[in-house]
Amino acid sequence: MSRTGRVERTTKETKVAVEITLDGTGTAEVSTGVGFYDHMLDQLARHGLFDLTVHTDGDLHIDSHHTMEDTALALGAAFREALGDKAGIRRFADAKVPLDEALAEVTVDLSGRPYLVHSEPEGMAPVIGRDYDTTMTRHIFESFVAQARVALHIHVPYGRNAHHIVECQFKALARALRFAAEPDPRVTGIPSTKGAL
């Protein structure tokens, strides 16, 4: 049975359609109108081995905030849907990913409880590319966590280049989500003493 989630979200600010297949090959078809964000979602698919389709039409004439936020909300909801009841999964995982001078450390618990801890170097360039506001990285993860209902800890202890600092976070997140969502042959049922996640 395919572990796939599909979510459509329409507001006065954005129209978003997201589909994710957890047991994929890493193919992505992403179009948000924010070039660097598209690149990050491509990284998420490739390194998580998720098949991912994202189409967002947002109010970019204002700025990129609503587009990135609403896409992350829809992605989180689709990821949660794809997980189903979480029976037989590993649940916990972590990953460390370097990108030249930058390093990201990510730990995830597919717990059913949203929580984000996020830190990255201060003094980053304010914009990557034409319209990726670097202060949005944390908010993207906040939005994803709120809908995916996962506990997510992201720490970048060092890095100089803003592109590298953000990209290694998405790559490490992809790896951690992939490993946490994978079936564990030794797990029977829900991996929790509560019997539900």
Phi, psi and omega in degrees: 000129183287130177268091185233140174234140178225131181224135171242136183225122180232127175227183176288348183258328184212159169229117188234137171229125181230135171226133180226136173245120186290323184261061185254205182238000180094018179277145182221140170231101190233130177212105178245347185089355177245104191305312182292325177295318175304316179299319180292320179291328172300317179297319179301315179294310185299312186274345173268353187055039174261144168270125190226129173237126180225124173231117180233130173243106186238175183277063183292347175291342175270293169189188186268359187302303184297323180298311182289319180298309184291327175296317180294322176298314180293320179297317178298317179295320179293320178298314179299317179297318182295329179293335182063223183275358176070015178296133173080004181273167178287326177079306181256146173195161175216161179207143172242129181228122174269153168221098186053246186277352184257151178223132175244137176240121184233133175231136183226146173230117179279064196274342189088358180240118181284128175201135179235132167239125187219131174214141177213163183302144177279163176078023178291155173303141186288336184223140171247133183068214181276327193209022176264106178285116186293341175288349180280345184303310178300318183292327174301313180292323175302316182293317178300311182299320182301321182266326179286337181058057177234157171266126187227124176243122180234127180225126173247099186290334179200160179160153180246316186274124184300320178302313181294319182298317180286316185296320180294333176294315180293322179294315180293322176300317180302313181295316181295317178297319179302310183292321181293326184275349182292146173295140175250115185298344181268352182267130175246123179077206184280128181281066179202142176292343178282341182084004180205149175232000000 
